């Protein structure tokens, strides 16, 4: 978990796995001048998916036991998740 140790929570850290394309960044990649998109990010796809979930009649969220490991644990004292 050392990758996330010094990183603040930010949408720029989000990634989406697109089958056949691999991991894609959340934000659009702009050219050097900042006026044109070179590579589109997944922001619109993620927002669209989240809106579909929020408007769904039935929603089930399944997470694994270790899904909250990095939420409160320090690197010195790793304890099981409290689910």
Helices and strands as residue ranges (DSSP letters): G 2-4, G 11-13, E 15-18, E 22-25, E 29-30, E 37-39, H 43-54, G 65-68, H 69-72
